[in-house]
C-alpha cells in the first residue's frame, strides 16, 4: 500500500503543503527529477522535421496545452524545463526553452535548447514566423534591402513596389471622388 499524505497538524515536522510522491516507503520522498523519469517513454516518435535528432522521449504523465506538467513544491512545472535543468543547469535569464523536434511532450535533453523568445517564435509555425521566412511578396517581388518598406506605425514589412502601387491607386480614387463631388455625382 502506498504511503499517503498525513492530515494537517498530525505530524508537525512534515510540510503538508509540499506534494510528496513516494515509492511506498514513508521516509523516501522522490525529487522532481526522479518523478520526471518515471513517466518518460524513450521510444517516442522520430520527428518529421528533424529526423537526425533521433527519437523523442515522450512525457506520458498529465499535460497542459501539450506540454508535460508535474507538481513541485506546490506549483506546476513543465516537464521539458525540469529535463533541461537536470542536464544543463538553470535556464539563463532572458531565454526560454525551445523544442527542436517541435514535439511539446518531448523531454529529450538533446531535443531542447535555451533560446531568446524572438528566436523561439521565429522557429515556429505562427503567422509572424511564416511571414518572416517569406522571401518574396504575394506578387513575386523580392523582399530585399532596396525593395522592403517597414510601416512606421506597426513595424510590418511591405514590398515597396506593391506599396507604391497601393498608394498611387488610393490617390487616384481620392482624385476621382473629388471630381465626382465637384460635378455633384457623389
Buried (B, 14 or more C-beta within 10 A) or exposed (E): EEBEEEEEEEEEEBEBEEBBBBEEEBEEBBEBEEBBBEBBEEEBEEBEEBEEBBBBBBBBBEBEEEBBBBBBEEEEBBBBBBBBBBEBEEEEEEBBBBBBBBBBBBBBBEBBBBBEEEBBBBBBEEEEEEEBEEEEBEEEBEBEEEBBBEEEEEEEBBBBBBBEEEEEEEEEEEEEEEEEEEEEEE
